[in-house]
Structures are given as structure tokens and as C-alpha cells.
Amino acid sequence: MSLKSFVVFLTLPLMCAGVLAQVEPVVIAQPQQLQSVCWFEGRKYSQGARIEMVGRMVLCAPRDPLMIDGPLVWLSLDEQDNPVYPEPRRPNKITINKNQG
């Protein structure tokens, strides 16, 4: 490699940096069909919204407290203003290694 090629190779990133710095930033929003929201009376509410529904305060929060990006649902609030998550559904009967015969 000649000295001239080597110098061009070393200065190439510096020349490109000036060009890249002039690009306007682009904000990419999540498509509306992928956004998780709570609905009430035809209006969309985002996570954390609190409204009164049928005389009770409710909170728009993830259905599963362990999945922060999961689907949102309306949860009742207890006396300390904490969301009340429903009990997980459990099957009535579990059968393991059942022999047929």
C-alpha cells in the first residue's frame, strides 16, 4: 500500500463524519396497531391512566405484572391505591404419566 493510499484510508472516516453529522434525526414511532391501550367509551387510554368507572377508580395497567410490555387492561384499585390483579387461572386437574391399559 502506498503512502498516499494509506493517508486517504486514514482520513476517510473523518471526511464521512462531517457528512453524517448533517443528517436530521428521525423519530420512529410505534405503529398505532401495535400500541397497547385501554379503551373506555370510545377513547384510548395509555398505561398509567386512572379513571372512574361505575363508581370505582381503575388503572390502565399490564394484565400480567411480570410482562411490562404485555396487553393492557383496566384493574381495580385497593384502599391503598394499588392495582388488584386477578388470581391466575389454574386447571381443575393435572394428570402426569397416566398409564392407559
NORDA-V52362 format. One record per backbone hydrogen bond with DSSP energy under -0.5 kcal/mol. CO is the residue of the C=O (numbers start at 0). NH is the residue of the N-H. Records with the same first field share a line. If there is no record, write none. Layout:
# NORDA-V52362
CO = NH + NH
This chain:
# NORDA-V52362
1 = 5
2 = 6
3 = 7
4 = 8
5 = 9
6 = 10
7 = 11
8 = 12
10 = 14
11 = 15
12 = 16
13 = 17
14 = 18
15 = 19
16 = 20
18 = 21
19 = 22
25 = 27
26 = 28
30 = 33 + 34
31 = 34
34 = 36
37 = 44
39 = 42
42 = 39
44 = 37
45 = 48
48 = 59
50 = 52 + 57
52 = 55
55 = 52
56 = 76
57 = 50
58 = 60 + 74
59 = 47
60 = 72
62 = 64
63 = 66
65 = 67
66 = 69
70 = 62
72 = 60 + 74
74 = 58
75 = 83
77 = 80
81 = 77
82 = 84
96 = 98
98 = 100
